[in-house]
Amino acid sequence: MKNIKIYKVDAFTNKLFSGNPAAVCPLDDWLPDAVMQSIALENNLSETAFFIKDKDKFFLRWFTPKVEIDLCGHATLATAHIIYTEMDYQSDNIVFNIKSGDVLNVTRRDNKLTMNFPAYDPKIIDQNLDELSDIFGFRPTLFLNSNYGLAVFNNEEEIVKIEPNLNALEKLSYNGIIVTAPGQNVDFVSRFFGPKLGIPEDPVTGGAHCTLIPYWSKRLNKKDMLAIQLSKRGGVIYCSYLNDRVNMGGEAITYMQGEILLDNV
């Protein structure tokens, strides 16, 4: 098995050591799934992206340290950044074909990359709010579900102070839980916890905003919004609600590049 290139990119930021780091590995052909999963585990980042360019088509997959996932925002942003900065790609639009059969469009304008993703409209469900209060230390006002669980809180201060019981959180039926509230200086803020996916807390989660954008657009009666994810690294997301799709925009910066030595695999 031949060696492959690897890049590490900080997504949803223009400053190193902030935003959400993702590994990006360009491939000529897909590696065995077990090898890609082992690389993701070795990287120990929330996501590692693998992509193939076949003529004018791009094919993209994402792995957490534990599993392959169906959708990832920040690693898609990171991949588009590498295609533009390292592959001399000239078009202002990239179309990614993904395993689910969906296609993801990324457009470039100046330094900002905007991703067009499916919208997941959350629905209120019968979840024990007292149980969530025990897990998060604050009682949510509302709980909804779509691709992830969504717990809505009163204000930004509560989101900042949340220190979840990750063992209890992992026992819930959801792959991940988004916590969110109105922002003080932006439209809304959030954090994302996914211990079941091998992600205790994700710094900036594009996939979570597939749910957050529809919810806050309807609640605020706004199409275009600005959001911040309040992890320690933090990140800024430019959001637009397009009914069955959402746009998420941000910047990215390359932190490192190297080579994975697969000679002995």
Contacts in CASP RR format, 6 or more apart in sequence:
PFRMAT RR
TARGET T0000
AUTHOR 0000-0000-0000
METHOD contacts of the structure
MODEL  1
MKNIKIYKVDAFTNKLFSGNPAAVCPLDDWLPDAVMQSIALENNLSETAF
FIKDKDKFFLRWFTPKVEIDLCGHATLATAHIIYTEMDYQSDNIVFNIKS
GDVLNVTRRDNKLTMNFPAYDPKIIDQNLDELSDIFGFRPTLFLNSNYGL
AVFNNEEEIVKIEPNLNALEKLSYNGIIVTAPGQNVDFVSRFFGPKLGIP
EDPVTGGAHCTLIPYWSKRLNKKDMLAIQLSKRGGVIYCSYLNDRVNMGG
EAITYMQGEILLDNV
1 31 0 8 1.000
1 35 0 8 1.000
1 262 0 8 1.000
1 263 0 8 1.000
1 265 0 8 1.000
2 262 0 8 1.000
2 263 0 8 1.000
3 259 0 8 1.000
3 260 0 8 1.000
3 261 0 8 1.000
3 262 0 8 1.000
3 263 0 8 1.000
4 25 0 8 1.000
4 26 0 8 1.000
4 27 0 8 1.000
4 31 0 8 1.000
4 259 0 8 1.000
4 260 0 8 1.000
4 262 0 8 1.000
5 25 0 8 1.000
5 26 0 8 1.000
5 257 0 8 1.000
5 258 0 8 1.000
5 259 0 8 1.000
5 260 0 8 1.000
6 23 0 8 1.000
6 24 0 8 1.000
6 25 0 8 1.000
6 43 0 8 1.000
6 257 0 8 1.000
6 258 0 8 1.000
6 259 0 8 1.000
6 260 0 8 1.000
7 23 0 8 1.000
7 24 0 8 1.000
7 25 0 8 1.000
7 78 0 8 1.000
7 82 0 8 1.000
7 86 0 8 1.000
7 254 0 8 1.000
7 256 0 8 1.000
7 257 0 8 1.000
7 258 0 8 1.000
8 21 0 8 1.000
8 22 0 8 1.000
8 23 0 8 1.000
8 24 0 8 1.000
8 45 0 8 1.000
8 254 0 8 1.000
8 255 0 8 1.000
8 256 0 8 1.000
8 257 0 8 1.000
9 21 0 8 1.000
9 22 0 8 1.000
9 23 0 8 1.000
9 24 0 8 1.000
9 77 0 8 1.000
9 78 0 8 1.000
9 81 0 8 1.000
9 82 0 8 1.000
9 252 0 8 1.000
9 253 0 8 1.000
9 254 0 8 1.000
9 255 0 8 1.000
10 16 0 8 1.000
10 17 0 8 1.000
10 18 0 8 1.000
10 19 0 8 1.000
10 20 0 8 1.000
10 21 0 8 1.000
10 252 0 8 1.000
10 253 0 8 1.000
10 255 0 8 1.000
11 19 0 8 1.000
11 20 0 8 1.000
11 21 0 8 1.000
11 22 0 8 1.000
11 73 0 8 1.000
11 74 0 8 1.000
11 75 0 8 1.000
11 77 0 8 1.000
11 78 0 8 1.000
11 81 0 8 1.000
11 204 0 8 1.000
11 250 0 8 1.000
11 252 0 8 1.000
12 19 0 8 1.000
12 20 0 8 1.000
12 74 0 8 1.000
12 77 0 8 1.000
12 204 0 8 1.000
12 206 0 8 1.000
12 229 0 8 1.000
12 234 0 8 1.000
12 235 0 8 1.000
12 236 0 8 1.000
12 237 0 8 1.000
12 249 0 8 1.000
12 250 0 8 1.000
12 251 0 8 1.000
12 252 0 8 1.000
13 19 0 8 1.000
13 20 0 8 1.000
13 204 0 8 1.000
13 233 0 8 1.000
13 234 0 8 1.000
13 235 0 8 1.000
13 236 0 8 1.000
13 251 0 8 1.000
13 252 0 8 1.000
13 253 0 8 1.000
14 111 0 8 1.000
14 251 0 8 1.000
14 252 0 8 1.000
14 253 0 8 1.000
15 253 0 8 1.000
16 253 0 8 1.000
16 255 0 8 1.000
17 233 0 8 1.000
17 255 0 8 1.000
18 233 0 8 1.000
18 234 0 8 1.000
18 235 0 8 1.000
19 74 0 8 1.000
19 203 0 8 1.000
19 204 0 8 1.000
19 231 0 8 1.000
19 233 0 8 1.000
19 234 0 8 1.000
19 235 0 8 1.000
20 46 0 8 1.000
20 74 0 8 1.000
20 202 0 8 1.000
20 203 0 8 1.000
20 204 0 8 1.000
20 205 0 8 1.000
20 231 0 8 1.000
20 233 0 8 1.000
20 235 0 8 1.000
21 45 0 8 1.000
21 46 0 8 1.000
21 203 0 8 1.000
21 255 0 8 1.000
22 45 0 8 1.000
22 46 0 8 1.000
22 47 0 8 1.000
22 48 0 8 1.000
22 49 0 8 1.000
22 72 0 8 1.000
22 74 0 8 1.000
22 75 0 8 1.000
22 77 0 8 1.000
22 78 0 8 1.000
22 79 0 8 1.000
23 39 0 8 1.000
23 40 0 8 1.000
23 43 0 8 1.000
23 45 0 8 1.000
23 47 0 8 1.000
23 48 0 8 1.000
23 49 0 8 1.000
23 75 0 8 1.000
24 48 0 8 1.000
24 49 0 8 1.000
24 51 0 8 1.000
24 75 0 8 1.000
24 78 0 8 1.000
24 79 0 8 1.000
24 82 0 8 1.000
25 39 0 8 1.000
25 48 0 8 1.000
25 49 0 8 1.000
25 50 0 8 1.000
25 51 0 8 1.000
25 260 0 8 1.000
26 51 0 8 1.000
26 52 0 8 1.000
26 53 0 8 1.000
26 82 0 8 1.000
26 86 0 8 1.000
26 87 0 8 1.000
27 50 0 8 1.000
27 51 0 8 1.000
27 52 0 8 1.000
28 52 0 8 1.000
29 52 0 8 1.000
30 36 0 8 1.000
30 50 0 8 1.000
30 52 0 8 1.000
30 61 0 8 1.000
31 39 0 8 1.000
31 50 0 8 1.000
31 262 0 8 1.000
33 68 0 8 1.000
35 262 0 8 1.000
35 265 0 8 1.000
36 48 0 8 1.000
36 50 0 8 1.000
36 61 0 8 1.000
36 63 0 8 1.000
36 68 0 8 1.000
37 63 0 8 1.000
37 67 0 8 1.000
37 68 0 8 1.000
39 48 0 8 1.000
39 63 0 8 1.000
39 260 0 8 1.000
40 47 0 8 1.000
40 48 0 8 1.000
40 63 0 8 1.000
40 64 0 8 1.000
40 65 0 8 1.000
41 65 0 8 1.000
41 66 0 8 1.000
43 65 0 8 1.000
44 65 0 8 1.000
45 65 0 8 1.000
46 64 0 8 1.000
46 74 0 8 1.000
46 198 0 8 1.000
46 199 0 8 1.000
46 202 0 8 1.000
46 203 0 8 1.000
47 62 0 8 1.000
47 63 0 8 1.000
47 64 0 8 1.000
47 69 0 8 1.000
47 72 0 8 1.000
47 74 0 8 1.000
47 75 0 8 1.000
48 62 0 8 1.000
48 63 0 8 1.000
48 75 0 8 1.000
49 60 0 8 1.000
49 61 0 8 1.000
49 62 0 8 1.000
49 72 0 8 1.000
49 75 0 8 1.000
49 76 0 8 1.000
49 78 0 8 1.000
49 79 0 8 1.000
50 60 0 8 1.000
50 61 0 8 1.000
50 62 0 8 1.000
50 63 0 8 1.000
51 58 0 8 1.000
51 59 0 8 1.000
51 60 0 8 1.000
51 61 0 8 1.000
51 79 0 8 1.000
51 83 0 8 1.000
51 96 0 8 1.000
52 58 0 8 1.000
52 59 0 8 1.000
53 83 0 8 1.000
53 87 0 8 1.000
57 95 0 8 1.000
57 97 0 8 1.000
58 83 0 8 1.000
58 94 0 8 1.000
58 95 0 8 1.000
58 96 0 8 1.000
58 97 0 8 1.000
59 96 0 8 1.000
59 97 0 8 1.000
59 98 0 8 1.000
60 76 0 8 1.000
60 79 0 8 1.000
60 96 0 8 1.000
60 97 0 8 1.000
60 98 0 8 1.000
60 104 0 8 1.000
61 68 0 8 1.000
61 98 0 8 1.000
61 99 0 8 1.000
62 68 0 8 1.000
62 69 0 8 1.000
62 71 0 8 1.000
62 72 0 8 1.000
62 75 0 8 1.000
62 76 0 8 1.000
63 69 0 8 1.000
64 197 0 8 1.000
64 198 0 8 1.000
64 199 0 8 1.000
65 198 0 8 1.000
65 199 0 8 1.000
66 197 0 8 1.000
66 198 0 8 1.000
67 197 0 8 1.000
68 99 0 8 1.000
69 197 0 8 1.000
70 98 0 8 1.000
70 99 0 8 1.000
70 100 0 8 1.000
71 98 0 8 1.000
71 100 0 8 1.000
71 117 0 8 1.000
71 118 0 8 1.000
71 147 0 8 1.000
71 207 0 8 1.000
71 210 0 8 1.000
72 206 0 8 1.000
72 207 0 8 1.000
73 115 0 8 1.000
73 117 0 8 1.000
73 205 0 8 1.000
73 206 0 8 1.000
73 207 0 8 1.000
73 209 0 8 1.000
73 248 0 8 1.000
74 203 0 8 1.000
74 204 0 8 1.000
74 205 0 8 1.000
74 206 0 8 1.000
76 96 0 8 1.000
76 104 0 8 1.000
76 106 0 8 1.000
76 115 0 8 1.000
77 106 0 8 1.000
77 113 0 8 1.000
77 115 0 8 1.000
77 206 0 8 1.000
77 248 0 8 1.000
77 249 0 8 1.000
77 250 0 8 1.000
77 252 0 8 1.000
78 252 0 8 1.000
79 96 0 8 1.000
80 94 0 8 1.000
80 106 0 8 1.000
80 108 0 8 1.000
80 113 0 8 1.000
80 115 0 8 1.000
80 252 0 8 1.000
81 113 0 8 1.000
81 252 0 8 1.000
81 253 0 8 1.000
81 254 0 8 1.000
82 254 0 8 1.000
83 89 0 8 1.000
83 94 0 8 1.000
84 108 0 8 1.000
84 113 0 8 1.000
85 254 0 8 1.000
86 257 0 8 1.000
92 107 0 8 1.000
92 108 0 8 1.000
92 109 0 8 1.000
93 105 0 8 1.000
93 106 0 8 1.000
93 107 0 8 1.000
93 108 0 8 1.000
94 105 0 8 1.000
94 106 0 8 1.000
94 107 0 8 1.000
94 108 0 8 1.000
95 103 0 8 1.000
95 104 0 8 1.000
95 105 0 8 1.000
96 103 0 8 1.000
96 104 0 8 1.000
96 105 0 8 1.000
96 106 0 8 1.000
97 103 0 8 1.000
98 104 0 8 1.000
102 118 0 8 1.000
104 115 0 8 1.000
104 116 0 8 1.000
104 117 0 8 1.000
105 115 0 8 1.000
105 116 0 8 1.000
106 113 0 8 1.000
106 114 0 8 1.000
106 115 0 8 1.000
106 116 0 8 1.000
107 113 0 8 1.000
107 114 0 8 1.000
107 116 0 8 1.000
111 251 0 8 1.000
112 238 0 8 1.000
112 249 0 8 1.000
112 250 0 8 1.000
112 251 0 8 1.000
113 249 0 8 1.000
113 250 0 8 1.000
113 251 0 8 1.000
113 252 0 8 1.000
114 238 0 8 1.000
114 247 0 8 1.000
114 248 0 8 1.000
114 249 0 8 1.000
114 250 0 8 1.000
115 206 0 8 1.000
115 247 0 8 1.000
115 248 0 8 1.000
115 249 0 8 1.000
116 242 0 8 1.000
116 245 0 8 1.000
116 246 0 8 1.000
116 247 0 8 1.000
117 206 0 8 1.000
117 207 0 8 1.000
117 209 0 8 1.000
117 210 0 8 1.000
117 245 0 8 1.000
117 246 0 8 1.000
117 247 0 8 1.000
117 248 0 8 1.000
118 210 0 8 1.000
118 244 0 8 1.000
118 245 0 8 1.000
118 246 0 8 1.000
119 210 0 8 1.000
119 213 0 8 1.000
119 214 0 8 1.000
119 241 0 8 1.000
119 242 0 8 1.000
119 243 0 8 1.000
119 244 0 8 1.000
119 245 0 8 1.000
119 246 0 8 1.000
120 146 0 8 1.000
120 147 0 8 1.000
120 210 0 8 1.000
120 211 0 8 1.000
120 214 0 8 1.000
121 146 0 8 1.000
121 211 0 8 1.000
121 214 0 8 1.000
121 215 0 8 1.000
122 144 0 8 1.000
122 145 0 8 1.000
122 146 0 8 1.000
122 149 0 8 1.000
122 150 0 8 1.000
122 211 0 8 1.000
122 214 0 8 1.000
122 215 0 8 1.000
123 144 0 8 1.000
123 145 0 8 1.000
123 146 0 8 1.000
124 142 0 8 1.000
124 143 0 8 1.000
124 144 0 8 1.000
125 143 0 8 1.000
125 144 0 8 1.000
125 145 0 8 1.000
127 143 0 8 1.000
127 145 0 8 1.000
129 139 0 8 1.000
129 140 0 8 1.000
129 143 0 8 1.000
130 139 0 8 1.000
132 139 0 8 1.000
132 140 0 8 1.000
132 143 0 8 1.000
132 151 0 8 1.000
133 139 0 8 1.000
133 140 0 8 1.000
134 165 0 8 1.000
134 168 0 8 1.000
135 164 0 8 1.000
135 165 0 8 1.000
135 168 0 8 1.000
135 169 0 8 1.000
135 172 0 8 1.000
136 151 0 8 1.000
136 162 0 8 1.000
136 164 0 8 1.000
136 179 0 8 1.000
137 162 0 8 1.000
137 163 0 8 1.000
137 164 0 8 1.000
138 153 0 8 1.000
138 154 0 8 1.000
138 158 0 8 1.000
138 161 0 8 1.000
138 162 0 8 1.000
140 151 0 8 1.000
140 152 0 8 1.000
140 153 0 8 1.000
140 179 0 8 1.000
141 152 0 8 1.000
141 153 0 8 1.000
141 154 0 8 1.000
142 151 0 8 1.000
142 152 0 8 1.000
143 149 0 8 1.000
143 150 0 8 1.000
143 151 0 8 1.000
143 152 0 8 1.000
144 150 0 8 1.000
144 152 0 8 1.000
144 211 0 8 1.000
144 215 0 8 1.000
145 174 0 8 1.000
146 210 0 8 1.000
146 211 0 8 1.000
147 175 0 8 1.000
147 207 0 8 1.000
147 210 0 8 1.000
147 211 0 8 1.000
148 174 0 8 1.000
148 175 0 8 1.000
148 176 0 8 1.000
148 177 0 8 1.000
148 178 0 8 1.000
148 192 0 8 1.000
148 207 0 8 1.000
148 208 0 8 1.000
148 211 0 8 1.000
149 174 0 8 1.000
149 176 0 8 1.000
149 177 0 8 1.000
149 178 0 8 1.000
149 211 0 8 1.000
150 177 0 8 1.000
150 178 0 8 1.000
150 180 0 8 1.000
150 211 0 8 1.000
150 212 0 8 1.000
150 215 0 8 1.000
151 177 0 8 1.000
151 178 0 8 1.000
151 179 0 8 1.000
151 180 0 8 1.000
152 180 0 8 1.000
152 181 0 8 1.000
152 215 0 8 1.000
153 159 0 8 1.000
153 162 0 8 1.000
153 179 0 8 1.000
153 180 0 8 1.000
153 181 0 8 1.000
154 181 0 8 1.000
155 181 0 8 1.000
155 182 0 8 1.000
155 183 0 8 1.000
155 184 0 8 1.000
156 181 0 8 1.000
156 182 0 8 1.000
156 183 0 8 1.000
156 184 0 8 1.000
156 189 0 8 1.000
156 230 0 8 1.000
158 181 0 8 1.000
159 179 0 8 1.000
159 180 0 8 1.000
159 181 0 8 1.000
159 189 0 8 1.000
159 190 0 8 1.000
159 191 0 8 1.000
159 230 0 8 1.000
160 230 0 8 1.000
162 179 0 8 1.000
162 191 0 8 1.000
164 177 0 8 1.000
164 193 0 8 1.000
166 193 0 8 1.000
166 195 0 8 1.000
166 200 0 8 1.000
167 195 0 8 1.000
169 176 0 8 1.000
169 177 0 8 1.000
169 193 0 8 1.000
169 194 0 8 1.000
169 195 0 8 1.000
170 194 0 8 1.000
170 195 0 8 1.000
170 196 0 8 1.000
174 196 0 8 1.000
175 194 0 8 1.000
175 196 0 8 1.000
175 197 0 8 1.000
176 192 0 8 1.000
176 193 0 8 1.000
176 194 0 8 1.000
176 195 0 8 1.000
176 196 0 8 1.000
176 197 0 8 1.000
177 192 0 8 1.000
177 193 0 8 1.000
177 194 0 8 1.000
178 190 0 8 1.000
178 191 0 8 1.000
178 192 0 8 1.000
178 205 0 8 1.000
178 208 0 8 1.000
178 211 0 8 1.000
178 212 0 8 1.000
179 190 0 8 1.000
179 191 0 8 1.000
179 192 0 8 1.000
179 193 0 8 1.000
180 188 0 8 1.000
180 189 0 8 1.000
180 190 0 8 1.000
180 191 0 8 1.000
180 212 0 8 1.000
180 215 0 8 1.000
180 216 0 8 1.000
181 188 0 8 1.000
181 189 0 8 1.000
181 190 0 8 1.000
182 188 0 8 1.000
182 189 0 8 1.000
183 189 0 8 1.000
183 228 0 8 1.000
186 225 0 8 1.000
186 226 0 8 1.000
186 227 0 8 1.000
186 228 0 8 1.000
187 216 0 8 1.000
187 220 0 8 1.000
187 222 0 8 1.000
187 225 0 8 1.000
187 226 0 8 1.000
187 227 0 8 1.000
187 239 0 8 1.000
188 212 0 8 1.000
188 216 0 8 1.000
188 220 0 8 1.000
188 225 0 8 1.000
188 227 0 8 1.000
189 227 0 8 1.000
189 228 0 8 1.000
189 229 0 8 1.000
189 230 0 8 1.000
190 205 0 8 1.000
190 208 0 8 1.000
190 209 0 8 1.000
190 212 0 8 1.000
190 227 0 8 1.000
190 228 0 8 1.000
190 229 0 8 1.000
190 230 0 8 1.000
191 201 0 8 1.000
191 229 0 8 1.000
191 230 0 8 1.000
191 231 0 8 1.000
192 199 0 8 1.000
192 201 0 8 1.000
192 202 0 8 1.000
192 205 0 8 1.000
192 208 0 8 1.000
192 229 0 8 1.000
193 199 0 8 1.000
193 200 0 8 1.000
193 201 0 8 1.000
193 202 0 8 1.000
194 200 0 8 1.000
194 201 0 8 1.000
194 202 0 8 1.000
201 231 0 8 1.000
202 208 0 8 1.000
202 231 0 8 1.000
203 229 0 8 1.000
203 231 0 8 1.000
203 232 0 8 1.000
203 233 0 8 1.000
203 234 0 8 1.000
203 235 0 8 1.000
204 229 0 8 1.000
204 231 0 8 1.000
204 233 0 8 1.000
204 234 0 8 1.000
204 235 0 8 1.000
204 237 0 8 1.000
205 229 0 8 1.000
206 237 0 8 1.000
206 248 0 8 1.000
209 227 0 8 1.000
209 237 0 8 1.000
209 239 0 8 1.000
209 246 0 8 1.000
209 248 0 8 1.000
210 246 0 8 1.000
212 227 0 8 1.000
212 239 0 8 1.000
213 225 0 8 1.000
213 239 0 8 1.000
213 240 0 8 1.000
213 241 0 8 1.000
213 246 0 8 1.000
213 248 0 8 1.000
214 241 0 8 1.000
214 246 0 8 1.000
216 222 0 8 1.000
216 225 0 8 1.000
216 227 0 8 1.000
216 239 0 8 1.000
217 223 0 8 1.000
217 225 0 8 1.000
217 239 0 8 1.000
217 241 0 8 1.000
222 241 0 8 1.000
223 240 0 8 1.000
223 241 0 8 1.000
223 242 0 8 1.000
224 238 0 8 1.000
224 239 0 8 1.000
224 240 0 8 1.000
225 239 0 8 1.000
225 240 0 8 1.000
225 241 0 8 1.000
226 236 0 8 1.000
226 237 0 8 1.000
226 238 0 8 1.000
226 239 0 8 1.000
227 236 0 8 1.000
227 237 0 8 1.000
227 239 0 8 1.000
228 234 0 8 1.000
228 235 0 8 1.000
228 236 0 8 1.000
228 237 0 8 1.000
229 235 0 8 1.000
229 237 0 8 1.000
236 250 0 8 1.000
237 248 0 8 1.000
237 249 0 8 1.000
237 250 0 8 1.000
238 247 0 8 1.000
238 248 0 8 1.000
238 249 0 8 1.000
238 250 0 8 1.000
239 246 0 8 1.000
239 247 0 8 1.000
239 248 0 8 1.000
239 249 0 8 1.000
240 246 0 8 1.000
240 247 0 8 1.000
END
